[in-house]
């Protein structure tokens, strides 16, 4: 038995196999941790937040990704195609941030699937917002806007159509035109409107009962100019 123990004393200076394996594993773990930390720093430098990095890590735990930086004015279709191409070139998943949405593109993804992944939550949010009640309110508001437009003189209708205001912009333009028409009907002459424009705000409001108090300085001034121009056109065609 003594021979069996002492016949090869080289083991006295040698680590057991399981110990060497454990230490190698620890070294590998430390290296992996350092790589993850370095990649987190790169992502942070590229304006990814802690929450963004957590989202990426859910799909790529070791964060071994390539970052696709976007140019100003980038569109999702082209960006998705670029990301898919970069995956093929580098062999690594690619991440990019588009309108605050974090996108992770991996092997097997196509430009179409990336666009769908980006658009799906947006479309779901849109559908959730547009309840039957909100749709009915929108349609009622649009009908009221159309009705108000039809009541305006042709001069104001032309101005609204040419101003290019869409959605709420058109509604705002109609409000300005309605008040401009009211100013014109109340004050009756461009000269009176010029005098009116020199008054204090509260005096202007009192001089034209019914005028909106929600105007900005710009829209209030525009309203006066439109009213004056309307009366000048009316005078010229009389």
C-alpha positions in Angstrom: 0.0 0.0 0.0 2.8 2.4 0.8 4.2 1.9 -2.7 0.8 2.8 -4.1 0.9 6.1 -2.3 4.5 7.1 -2.8 5.4 5.4 -6.1 4.7 8.7 -8.0 5.2 11.8 -6.0 4.8 14.2 -8.9 1.2 14.8 -7.7 2.6 16.6 -4.7 3.3 19.6 -6.9 0.2 19.3 -9.1 -3.3 20.6 -8.7 -6.2 18.1 -8.9 -7.9 18.1 -12.2 -11.2 19.3 -10.7 -9.4 22.2 -9.0 -7.7 23.3 -12.3 -11.0 23.1 -14.1 -12.7 25.3 -11.4 -10.0 27.9 -11.7 -10.1 27.9 -15.5 -13.8 28.4 -15.2 -13.4 31.3 -12.8 -10.9 32.9 -15.2 -13.3 32.5 -18.1 -16.1 34.0 -16.0 -14.0 37.0 -15.0 -13.1 37.5 -18.7 -16.8 37.2 -19.7 -17.8 39.7 -17.0 -15.2 42.2 -18.3 -16.4 41.8 -21.8 -20.0 42.4 -20.7 -19.0 45.4 -18.7 -17.1 46.8 -21.7 -20.0 46.3 -23.9 -22.3 48.0 -21.4 -20.0 51.0 -21.5 -20.1 51.1 -25.3 -23.9 50.9 -25.3 -24.2 53.6 -22.7 -21.8 55.8 -24.9 -24.2 55.2 -27.8 -27.1 56.6 -25.7 -28.7 53.3 -24.7 -30.2 53.5 -21.2 -29.9 50.9 -18.4 -33.4 49.8 -19.3 -32.4 49.5 -23.0 -29.4 47.4 -22.1 -31.6 45.1 -20.0 -33.9 44.7 -23.0 -30.9 43.8 -25.2 -29.5 41.4 -22.6 -32.8 39.5 -22.5 -32.1 38.5 -26.1 -28.3 38.5 -26.1 -27.2 37.7 -22.6 -23.4 38.2 -23.3 -24.2 41.6 -25.0 -21.9 40.5 -27.9 -23.7 42.8 -30.4 -22.8 45.4 -33.0 -24.3 48.9 -32.6 -25.9 50.5 -35.7 -25.7 54.3 -35.4 -28.5 56.1 -37.3 -28.2 59.1 -39.5 -30.5 62.1 -39.0 -33.6 61.5 -41.1 -33.3 57.7 -41.1 -36.4 55.7 -41.9 -37.3 52.3 -40.4 -37.4 50.4 -43.7 -33.9 51.4 -44.7 -32.5 51.0 -41.2 -34.0 47.5 -40.9 -32.3 46.5 -44.2 -29.0 47.9 -43.0 -29.2 46.0 -39.7 -29.9 42.7 -41.4 -27.0 43.3 -43.8 -24.7 44.1 -40.9 -25.7 40.8 -39.1 -24.7 38.9 -42.3 -21.4 40.7 -42.6 -20.3 40.5 -38.9 -22.0 37.3 -37.7 -23.2 39.2 -34.6 -26.6 40.4 -33.5 -27.1 44.1 -34.3 -28.9 46.7 -32.1 -30.2 50.1 -32.9 -32.6 52.6 -31.3 -35.4 54.1 -33.4 -37.7 56.6 -31.9 -36.9 55.3 -28.4 -37.7 51.7 -29.5 -34.8 49.3 -28.9 -34.4 46.9 -31.8 -32.3 43.7 -31.7 -31.7 42.1 -35.0 -30.4 38.5 -35.1 -29.7 35.7 -37.6 -32.9 34.7 -39.4 -34.4 38.2 -39.2 -35.4 39.9 -42.4 -35.9 43.6 -43.0 -39.7 42.9 -43.1 -39.7 41.1 -39.8 -37.7 43.9 -38.2 -40.1 46.5 -39.5 -43.0 44.4 -38.3 -41.4 44.1 -34.8 -41.1 47.9 -34.7 -44.6 48.7 -36.0 -46.5 46.0 -34.0 -46.6 47.8 -30.6 -47.3 51.1 -32.3 -50.2 49.7 -34.2 -51.5 48.0 -31.0 -51.3 51.3 -29.1 -53.1 53.1 -31.9 -55.9 50.5 -31.9 -56.2 50.6 -28.1 -56.5 54.4 -28.2 -59.1 54.6 -31.0 -62.1 53.3 -29.1 -65.5 53.5 -30.6 -66.2 56.5 -28.4 -63.1 58.4 -29.6 -63.8 57.5 -33.2 -67.3 59.0 -32.8 -65.9 62.1 -31.1 -63.4 62.5 -34.0 -66.1 62.1 -36.6 -68.3 64.6 -34.9 -65.5 67.2 -34.6 -64.6 66.8 -38.3 -68.3 67.2 -39.3 -68.4 70.4 -37.2 -65.2 71.7 -38.8 -66.6 71.0 -42.3 -69.8 72.8 -41.4 -68.0 75.8 -40.1 -65.8 75.9 -43.2 -68.9 75.9 -45.5 -70.4 78.9 -43.7 -67.4 81.1 -44.3 -67.2 83.5 -47.3 -65.2 82.3 -50.3 -62.3 84.6 -49.4 -61.7 82.8 -46.2 -62.3 79.3 -47.6 -59.6 80.0 -50.3 -57.2 81.2 -47.6 -57.8 78.0 -45.5 -57.4 75.7 -48.5 -54.1 77.4 -49.6 -52.6 77.5 -46.1 -52.2 73.8 -46.1 -53.4 73.2 -42.5 -54.2 69.6 -41.8 -56.1 67.9 -39.0 -55.8 70.4 -36.0 -54.1 72.9 -38.3 -57.2 73.2 -40.4 -59.4 73.5 -37.3 -57.1 76.3 -36.1 -57.2 78.1 -39.5 -61.0 78.0 -39.5 -61.1 79.5 -36.0 -58.9 82.4 -37.1 -61.0 82.9 -40.2 -64.3 82.8 -38.2 -63.0 85.5 -35.9 -61.5 87.5 -38.8 -65.0 87.5 -40.4 -66.5 88.6 -37.1 -64.0 91.5 -36.9 -64.8 92.5 -40.5 -68.6 92.4 -39.9 -68.3 94.3 -36.6 -65.8 97.1 -37.6 -66.9 97.3 -41.2 -63.9 99.1 -42.7 -60.1 98.5 -43.0 -59.6 102.0 -41.5 -61.6 101.0 -38.4 -59.6 97.7 -38.1 -56.3 99.7 -38.3 -57.5 101.9 -35.4 -58.7 98.8 -33.5 -55.3 97.1 -33.9 -53.7 99.9 -31.8 -56.0 99.4 -28.8 -55.1 97.4 -25.7 -55.9 93.7 -25.8 -58.9 94.0 -23.4 -60.3 96.9 -25.4 -60.0 94.9 -28.6 -61.9 92.1 -27.1 -64.7 94.4 -25.9 -64.9 96.1 -29.2 -65.7 92.8 -31.0 -68.1 90.8 -28.8 -67.8 87.0 -29.3 -64.2 87.0 -30.4 -62.1 84.1 -29.0 -59.8 84.8 -26.1 -57.7 81.8 -27.0 -55.6 83.4 -29.7 -51.8 83.7 -29.6 -50.2 87.0 -30.5 -49.5 85.7 -33.9 -53.0 84.4 -34.7 -54.6 87.6 -33.2 -52.5 89.7 -35.6 -53.2 87.4 -38.5 -56.9 87.6 -37.8 -56.8 91.4 -38.0 -54.9 91.4 -41.3 -57.3 88.8 -42.8 -60.3 90.9 -41.8 -58.8 94.0 -43.3 -57.9 92.3 -46.6 -61.3 90.7 -46.8 -63.0 94.2 -46.6 -60.6 95.6 -49.1 -61.5 92.8 -51.6 -65.2 93.4 -50.9 -64.8 97.2 -51.5 -62.9 96.5 -54.7 -65.7 94.3 -56.1 -68.6 96.4 -55.0 
